[in-house]
Amino acid sequence: MNDSDRLRLQHMLDASREAVSFIQGRTSEDLTRDRMLLLSLVKEIEIVGEAASRVSAEYKAAATGIPWSRDQEPIDSRVFRP
């Protein structure tokens, strides 16, 4: 794994952990009532998607246990498409 991939994966892990910490003890109703919570989660998902889109093709090919997008579309584009 090259340093760039390592950094991208760390960004993905950090953002994922942050998102999980935001929703601890929360309900789906909290998302409709708390716009700051919702926008914070959206931002963390965007960070994961952007970092994932920049992981090298070589690493993605080697990391077969991770369900990388087949069309390489960033996850945030798929999750938040109108």
N, C-alpha and C positions, 0 to 999 in steps of 0.2 A: 504494500500500500504506500502510495506516495504521500508527501506532506500535505499537499492540497486536499486530497481525499480525506485524510485524517482530520484536517481542520473542518471540512464540510460535514463529516459525520459527527464531529463534536458539536457543531452548531445545531444539527438535527437533534441530537440527544439533549442538549441544553434547552432548546425551545420546547421539546416534548415534555421534559420534566417541569418546566415552568408552567406549561398549559395544565398539566395534571395538578400542580399545586394550586392553580387558580380555581379548579372545580371541586377540590376536596370539600365534602360536606355540602355541596350545592345541588340543586335540582334543575331540571330542564326549565321549570318556571322561572328560576332565577335569571336565565338567559333572556327571557322576554321582558323582565322587569329591570334588569341591570345592564344598561347599554355599555358601560365601561367594561364589565366582565365580558360581554359578547365581543366587543372590539379588541380586547386584549387577547382573547382566544383566536380570533381571526388573524391577528398579527403573528402570533406564534405559529399558526398553521402556514401562513405565508412564508415565514422564515424556514420552516421544514421543507416546504415545496421548492423554494428557491435554492436552498443548499442541495437538495436531492437532484435538482435539474443540472447542477454543476459537478456532480460526482462523475468521474471518468467512466467511459464506456468499458474500459478494461476492468475496473473494480466491479462495476455492475454485473459484468459477465461472470466474474469469479464469485460474487456473493449471490449464489442462486437461492439462498434461503430468504432473501428479501424480495417482496413482490414489487419490483420496480415497474413503473409504467411502461407498457410495451411500446407506446407511441412517443415516449419521452415527454409527454405533456406534463408540466408542473402540477403537483397535486392540488395546489390552491386553485388552479384554473378549472380542475374537474369538480372540486367540492363547491365552489362558489359561482358556478356558471348559472346565469339566470334561466 
